[in-house]
């Protein structure tokens, strides 16, 4: 049974390993010279991209499309660096949850429990695949759409040599440093790798967090089933409730540590997502009005990725809240009325604790759940509706 469980766990973590290894955050428990080199190399490339974009913004502030592209990439680069550095500087929450996951997979004692952890591992893989698919496809389209569509006005008024399209805004910066045009292909590949690395650092780090968070939710669901099975058929009711209570406290501690790891990043994530959703939405409206197909497609891609990423965090926060909240209902529906008085007193405290579920918070004060997501969405759409009326009038 342990061999099967280990295979299940290895299969569940494979996509997360693939995404985390280039960033140096995998293996979580090992911080050797090689992992530090990988982290420094990936961080250097992203920081180089940020420097190029900052110079590009300084040199040319009149091109709204390039400025929007630069703003989106700068936001993604900052989040990628912040998440990688946070996972390196404060890895205790991820390591503790991962170690607990390995132990749980080795100690599965029933087929029902194995089904639960497999289902949550599948949810983690789906979240990972969805985010990375949207990220990599978005990066590729972000690069290829301007090249395929082109700009008729630009083609007429400038020579073919000066109309070179790069994956990210960098034409003025490369001109400033007198980069030879024969290096175009090398620069093109390097910039495309920068986009993919930024996507991996941003959404790949999210996937690692979601995979571990879903496993924690699975363990809470197993605990909920164990609470529901409590009975007074033998004299072990007191011992069972003590063991389950300790397990409850342990899972709450793991959730607090996981929340502590991501809380500071989430406040930046939410703020930047709100700003970019409104900004890209406004650009989307303008692009539709002037018939700019390239900008329309690019802004639509950016909005979709931002909304999917924000939805993923909100869904995980809502799911974790629901699982911990349902623990109280599970205890209530067990046969507590046939148990000793000291056991029923403990059950009262468990129900009281379950009335305060675990929340995924941004900055320790802003709750991230589906209600938050809908609130952000409604506010953004209201703002865009006002801007659309202003543009049309």
Buried (B, 14 or more C-beta within 10 A) or exposed (E): EEEEBEEBBEEBBEBBBBBBBBBBBBEBEEBEEEBEEBBEBBBEBBBBBBEBBEBBBEEBEEBEBBBBBBBBBBBBBBBBBBBBBBBBEBBEBBBBBBEBBBEBBEEBEEEEBBEBBBEBBEBBBEBBEBBBEBBBBBBBBBBEBBEEBBBEEEEEEEEEEEEEBBBBBBBBBBEEEEBEEEEBEEBBEBBBEBBBBBBBBBBBBBBBBBBBBBBBBBBBBBBBEBBBEBBBEEEEBBEBBEEBBEBBEBBBEBBEBBBBBBBBBBBBBBBBBBBBBBBBBBBBBBBBEEEBEBBBBBBBBBBBBBBBBBBBBBBBBBBBBBBBBBBBEBBBEBEBEEBEEEBBEBBEEBBEBBEEBBBBBBEEEBBBBBEBBEEBBEEBEEBBEEBBEEEEE
